[in-house]
Amino acid sequence: MSETALKADLNFYEQNGYLVKKGLISADLLALVDSEIDQLHQRMATEIPDGIGVSWEEYVHTEPEKPKYIRQLMHSEIVSSGLNQILRSDAVLDVIEALLGPNISLFHSKLLMKAAKYGTITPWHQDYSYWKNPENQPLMLNCMLSIDSTTKENGCIQFVPGSHKGELLEHDRARTSFGLFLPGFFEPRADTVAIETEPGDCTFFGPLVIHGSGANPSPSHRRANTFAYNATNNGSQQSREMLRGESLKIS
């Protein structure tokens, strides 16, 4: 990347709190990921491997005749070698390093399935509301990989540009997989931007920018994976491994 392009990316990120990099991940790697997560809803409903956490679409449980659909799957690098490669790839880490600095650690890898017709709302929130503890600062970054095309119709991510310049706001709580959300849940806002993407695009965003996504009533899946990164030693007990220098292999 040229110095001019890098400066433009950094300026955009600093002003808006997010950055979209088009076509960052190759078609071959995406095809591998797609094959590895095929039939994942059914496979996880049968048996959840050790080390993986699954949250299901809650409302489906009230309709026992319908199959269970995954809302989010934690530690997704365990189920997909392709995701494991992507999270430590130079393509992704070069952008993270430009935004966060050279000391990068993995925070978590999370697969968001948002199934066609059944994927539900992710309400407005700031990620730091989930991550904050007495030992860390709001330095963590997300890279959201689009596995499918994302549109307003199938629940693409939406941001409130510039909202990262404020403080962490008070969040409401509920006993759901996305249990922290801003007052109003997912009421329409005039200050949001919808980010429509193609497979292989990556959207980078910080822990204080307000974001959410609509439901997916469409016939098209909206699968995405968020790789969350932390500055090493920023609440270091939460970081699973360093990803530059002497890297440790995830078992």
N, C-alpha and C positions, 0 to 999 in steps of 0.2 A: 504494500500500500504506500502511495506517495505521501510525503509530509503534508501536502496540501489537503489530500483526502482525509488523512488522520485528523488533522486539525478541524476539518469540517465535521467529522463524526463526533469528536469530543465536544465541540461547541453545541451541536444539536443535543447531545446527551445532557450536557450541563443545563441547557435551557428547558428541556422537556422531561427529563427523567427516564427516557427510554430511547432505544436505537434499534432500527431494523436493518439487518444485513441480508440481502437477497442472495439466494442460491449458495449459501455457505457450505452446505453438506451435499456430497456427491450422490448421484442417482443410485450407484451401486450400494453405498452404505444404507441409503433409505430402503432399498429393496430388501437388504438383509434384515433390517429392523422390522419391516412389514411382515416378512415371513416368520420372524421369531415371535411376534405378538398376535399372529393369526389365531383366531378362536380362543383368545385369552380369557374372555368372560366365562366361557364354558370350562376351560381348563382350571381356572382359579376356583370356580364353584365346586369342582370335584375335589381338589386338593391344593392348599396354599403351601408352597415350599418354605422351609426355614429361612428366616431373615427377611421375609417380605411381609408388608402390612397392606391390607386391602380395605378400602372403604367402598361400600356399595351404594348405589342410588337408593336412598331411603324409601321413597314412595313406592318403589316396586315391591317392597316387602308386604304391602297391604293388598297386593294382587298376586296370590300364590300361583295362579295358573301361568303367569308370565315368567320368563327366565330372569335371573339376576344379572344386573349390569354393573360393571366396575365404574365407580366415580373417580377414584384415584388409587394408584398402586405405588407404595413407597419402596425405595431401593430397586428401581426398575432395571438397573444395570445387571442385576442377578438373573433376570429373565431374558435379557437381550445382550449378546456380545457386541452387537452393533452399537447399542446405546453406550456400552462400556467404552468402546473405541471413540465414539463421538465426544464423550464428556472430557476426555484427556487429549483430544486432537489439537494440533497447532491451530487449525482454523478457528476453533472456539476459544482456546486459551490465549491466543494473540489478542483477541478483542477484550477478553476479561482482563488481561494484563494491562492493556492501554487504559482501561477504566478504573481498575482496582490497584494496580501495582504488581510487582513480580512475585510476591509471596502468596501463592494461591493454594487454597485447600478446598477439597470437596465438602460441601455442607450436606447435600442430599441430592438424589435423583428421583424424580416423581413423574409417573406416567398418568396423564389426564385423558380418560377415554372418551368422554362426552358422546355417547353412542347415538346414532341416528334415531330420531323420534323419542328417545328416552333420556338424553343428557339434560341435566338440570342447570339452573342458574348458579354461577359463582358470584356472590354479592360484592358490592363495593368494599374494598378493604385496603390496608397497607400491610405488606408482609412482615414488617417489623413488629406488628402487634402479636404475631405468632413467635417471633424469634427473640424478642427482647428478654434479657436477663441482666442481673447486676454486674456481670463480667464482660458484656460486649457493647459495642457501638454499632450504629446503623451503617455497616460497611458491606454487608452481604449483597451479592448480585445474582439475579436469575438470568439464565439463557433459556428461552422457550423455543424449542425446535418444533416446527410445523411438520407433522408426518403426513397430514392430509391438507388439501386446500381449505383455508378458513375464510368464511364470509359472515356478514351480519346475520344471514339466514341460519347458519349452523353454529352460531355462538362464538365468533371470533373475540379475542381479547380487546378490551377498550380501556383507554387511559384518560386521566385528567392531566393534560400537559402542564408542567410547572408545579404540580402539587407536592413534589418532593422537596421543594424549598421551604415548606412549612414543617411543623413539628408532628410527632406521632399524635394522632387524634384519639379520643376516647371511643372504644368499640363496644358494641353490644355483644352478648354471648348467647349461644344456643347449643343444645346437645346434638350437633350434626358434624359431619366430616369437615365442613367449612364453618366452624362454630364462632368465628369472630367476624364482625361486619359493622360497617358504619351505619348510623341511624338512617333509616329510609330503605335499608336492604339493597334493592336494585331498582329504585325509582329512576325514571328517566332524568338525565341531566343535560343541560345545554352546553356544558363545557368539556364534553368528552370527544375523543377521537377513536374511531373503530379501525383496527389494524387488520386488514385483509391480506392474507399471505398465500404463498404457494408451497408445496412440499420442498423441504430443504432450506427454506428461509428460517432465520433465527432472530428472535426479538429479545434484546437485552434490556433489563430494567432493574432499578434499584429498590431498596426496601421501604422507601417512604412514599413513592408515587402511588396515588390512588388508582386502582384498577378493578376490573371485574369482567364477567362475560355472561351473555344471555343463554337461555335454554337452547336446545337443538331439536326443534320439531321437524327438521328437514329429513329427507331420505339419505343424507350423506353424513358419514362419521366425521367428527372433528377431533382426531387424536393428536395429542401434542405431548412433549416431554419437557419438563422444566429441570434443568441442571442448576442447582444452587451452589454458589461458590462463596467462600469466606476468605477474608484476609487472615493468613496464618497467625495464630496466637490472639486473635480477636475472640475471646471466649473459647480457647483452644480445645477444651474438652468436647465441644460440639463438632469439630472438624474431623472428618474421617481419615484424610490423608493429604499430604502435600502432592501437588501435581506438576511442579517444576523441580529441577535438580534431582535429588535422590528420592524418586517417587516410590511409594509402596504400592504393591499390587493389591487390589480388592479381592478378597477371597469369596 
